Amino acid sequence: MTDDTRDVETTEIEEADEDVTGVAETQDDASETETLAEVDSSPELRRGHRDWSRRLHTVKIVPVLLVLLLLLSGGAAAWLYFEQYRPKQQTDPGVAREVAKAASDGTVALLSYSPESLDKDFANAKSYLSGDFLSEYTKRIEQTVAPAAKQKSLTTTAHVVGAAVSELHRNSAVVLVFVDQSTTSKDRPDPSMWASSVLVSMTRINGKWLITKFDPV
């Protein structure tokens, strides 16, 4: 065998080895690709992806639900608070002034009368009263005060010097009223003066504050 012949055979062998090696590497790459494909398409992995997706979706939804629940519960609590307890009604200075004025005006009407205008004075006083106290006042006026006022020519004048709301609720209140009074009669023409204080219980009826109890203190 000549040297040229050996060179040709050697070259053919080397090329054949390279072809075999390339085929082997190609087969290995294909095998790895198939393995990865099998792993990606496995049921366990797909379930894992779905679980994570659901968890991420839940993580996004939960804070939104919490915020909505807090807003709804806060709104319900606010509605209950304002509708049932109405703190504005309990503390509003405007309502307090209204109650104090009604108690003061009613006190003046109750303690002021003269023999010349008894019927008018007593009718005016009754317009500030309600409930059992109205019935009690009417009975006392008819049986005691009116006859004495006519017989002795009693004139009584009241003047409120101060009023303080001690309790204030949605439809009821208690007012402490400070009042000065003066009284004259045919036997004592010079005025008799004295100061007193009264706890006046008020009830709101049809939007109007009326006296339901009158207790001197």
Sequence and secondary structure as in RCSB ss.txt:
>XXXX:A:sequence
MTDDTRDVETTEIEEADEDVTGVAETQDDASETETLAEVDSSPELRRGHRDWSRRLHTVKIVPVLLVLLLLLSGG
AAAWLYFEQYRPKQQTDPGVAREVAKAASDGTVALLSYSPESLDKDFANAKSYLSGDFLSEYTKRIEQTVAPAAK
QKSLTTTAHVVGAAVSELHRNSAVVLVFVDQSTTSKDRPDPSMWASSVLVSMTRINGKWLITKFDPV
>XXXX:A:secstr
  HHHHHHHHHHHHHHHHHHHHHHHHHHHHHHHHHHHHHHT HHHHHHHHHHHHHHHHHHHHHHHHHHHHHHHHH
HHHHHIIIII HHHHH HHHHHHHHHHHHHHHHHHH B GGGHHHHHHHHHTTB HHHHHHHHHHIIIIIHHHHH
HHT EEEEEEEEEEEEEE SSEEEEEEEEEEEEE SS  S EEEEEEEEEEEEEETTEEEEEEEEE 
